[in-house]
Amino acid sequence: MRIGLVTLCSLRGQIDANLAKIETFTQQAADAGCDLVLFPEFSVHGPWVTYDADADPAELERLSEPIPGPATRRLTQIAKRHGLAIGAGIAERGLAPKPFNAYVIVDADGLRHVQRKLQPTTSEMDFYRGGGDDMAPFRLGETSIGVTICADNESPAIHDTLVDLGARVILQPHFDCIKDFQNAGASWDQILDFNRRDTLKRRAQNLAQRLGVYALYFDAKDPRADFHERPHWPHRVTGRSAAFAPGGHLLATNPGNHESLLTINIDPTA
């Protein structure tokens, strides 16, 4: 199976523009022979976080969509045009006011899988509600695949549950915020080095090593071009994508902090 991991800078509320970027990268992934292309957390609706003073929970509630709904239909059309499956993050409207932070898999036939983030982080809680404990793998061809969204990857019990249910590949869509209090560095290069030594190792490499699965980690691109822009924002996002084979061997990684497509080949049946 050939998979594309996309680092994407999605903007808050810019659904049409974000979907246009998704189609551009999907075309690139199709040209590279991918069977599946994966986009980060928040990729359709963009990030809604408390430290963004212009982010309004009421606006997110208005823009959120049911699943299936308009965004999944457009993703299905993109998948059909380019002949591969797509994973993307969506703000899912439910019965209560706050939406779910959800991740969908679609292909040419429509919706294949939905995973809701189980526990929103502190910066998300004003906007999203938790998804409970519901989780299960899905199958793409002969491969059983699970999804764990961003900070849910801090819970080994979630990984254990998915593997017990048969998952051999764990997808890890991120908007991975490195916090100022972590003292990770004063430049993008230092932040990326911290990610490699800390978050990437804890959430992805250790998972692949401990449970003998593929761990595919793909992060968003921070909307700031300059490291010191918007200094009141307490978080920075690395734009890292990386893939680990069973046992924890690094298959591939991108440089980080740039929109990019990283392609890998995996064989979970081997």
ChimeraX attribute file (.defattr): number of C-alpha atoms within 10 A of each C-alpha:
attribute: neighborCount
match mode: 1-to-1
recipient: residues
	/A:1	15
	/A:2	16
	/A:3	24
	/A:4	28
	/A:5	31
	/A:6	30
	/A:7	31
	/A:8	28
	/A:9	26
	/A:10	26
	/A:11	18
	/A:12	20
	/A:13	18
	/A:14	13
	/A:15	18
	/A:16	12
	/A:17	14
	/A:18	21
	/A:19	20
	/A:20	13
	/A:21	17
	/A:22	25
	/A:23	20
	/A:24	12
	/A:25	23
	/A:26	29
	/A:27	20
	/A:28	16
	/A:29	25
	/A:30	21
	/A:31	10
	/A:32	15
	/A:33	16
	/A:34	22
	/A:35	19
	/A:36	24
	/A:37	27
	/A:38	30
	/A:39	29
	/A:40	33
	/A:41	30
	/A:42	26
	/A:43	30
	/A:44	29
	/A:45	28
	/A:46	23
	/A:47	23
	/A:48	25
	/A:49	20
	/A:50	17
	/A:51	13
	/A:52	14
	/A:53	9
	/A:54	10
	/A:55	16
	/A:56	14
	/A:57	20
	/A:58	12
	/A:59	12
	/A:60	24
	/A:61	20
	/A:62	12
	/A:63	16
	/A:64	23
	/A:65	20
	/A:66	16
	/A:67	18
	/A:68	13
	/A:69	13
	/A:70	11
	/A:71	22
	/A:72	22
	/A:73	16
	/A:74	15
	/A:75	27
	/A:76	22
	/A:77	18
	/A:78	24
	/A:79	25
	/A:80	16
	/A:81	14
	/A:82	18
	/A:83	18
	/A:84	22
	/A:85	27
	/A:86	26
	/A:87	27
	/A:88	25
	/A:89	26
	/A:90	28
	/A:91	30
	/A:92	26
	/A:93	22
	/A:94	14
	/A:95	7
	/A:96	9
	/A:97	16
	/A:98	22
	/A:99	25
	/A:100	27
	/A:101	27
	/A:102	23
	/A:103	26
	/A:104	22
	/A:105	24
	/A:106	25
	/A:107	24
	/A:108	19
	/A:109	11
	/A:110	18
	/A:111	19
	/A:112	16
	/A:113	17
	/A:114	23
	/A:115	22
	/A:116	25
	/A:117	26
	/A:118	21
	/A:119	20
	/A:120	21
	/A:121	16
	/A:122	9
	/A:123	15
	/A:124	18
	/A:125	16
	/A:126	15
	/A:127	23
	/A:128	26
	/A:129	20
	/A:130	18
	/A:131	17
	/A:132	10
	/A:133	11
	/A:134	9
	/A:135	19
	/A:136	19
	/A:137	23
	/A:138	19
	/A:139	13
	/A:140	15
	/A:141	8
	/A:142	9
	/A:143	16
	/A:144	20
	/A:145	22
	/A:146	25
	/A:147	31
	/A:148	24
	/A:149	26
	/A:150	24
	/A:151	20
	/A:152	20
	/A:153	21
	/A:154	15
	/A:155	11
	/A:156	12
	/A:157	11
	/A:158	18
	/A:159	21
	/A:160	15
	/A:161	15
	/A:162	21
	/A:163	21
	/A:164	13
	/A:165	16
	/A:166	17
	/A:167	23
	/A:168	23
	/A:169	26
	/A:170	24
	/A:171	22
	/A:172	27
	/A:173	31
	/A:174	29
	/A:175	27
	/A:176	25
	/A:177	19
	/A:178	20
	/A:179	14
	/A:180	13
	/A:181	8
	/A:182	9
	/A:183	11
	/A:184	18
	/A:185	14
	/A:186	11
	/A:187	12
	/A:188	19
	/A:189	15
	/A:190	13
	/A:191	22
	/A:192	23
	/A:193	16
	/A:194	19
	/A:195	22
	/A:196	16
	/A:197	11
	/A:198	12
	/A:199	18
	/A:200	21
	/A:201	16
	/A:202	14
	/A:203	20
	/A:204	27
	/A:205	26
	/A:206	18
	/A:207	24
	/A:208	25
	/A:209	17
	/A:210	14
	/A:211	17
	/A:212	17
	/A:213	24
	/A:214	29
	/A:215	28
	/A:216	27
	/A:217	27
	/A:218	34
	/A:219	29
	/A:220	32
	/A:221	26
	/A:222	24
	/A:223	16
	/A:224	13
	/A:225	11
	/A:226	10
	/A:227	14
	/A:228	12
	/A:229	10
	/A:230	10
	/A:231	8
	/A:232	9
	/A:233	14
	/A:234	12
	/A:235	17
	/A:236	20
	/A:237	23
	/A:238	29
	/A:239	27
	/A:240	28
	/A:241	28
	/A:242	25
	/A:243	28
	/A:244	26
	/A:245	23
	/A:246	20
	/A:247	16
	/A:248	21
	/A:249	14
	/A:250	16
	/A:251	14
	/A:252	15
	/A:253	18
	/A:254	20
	/A:255	15
	/A:256	24
	/A:257	25
	/A:258	18
	/A:259	19
	/A:260	21
	/A:261	22
	/A:262	22
	/A:263	21
	/A:264	16
	/A:265	14
	/A:266	15
	/A:267	12
	/A:268	17
	/A:269	8
	/A:270	4
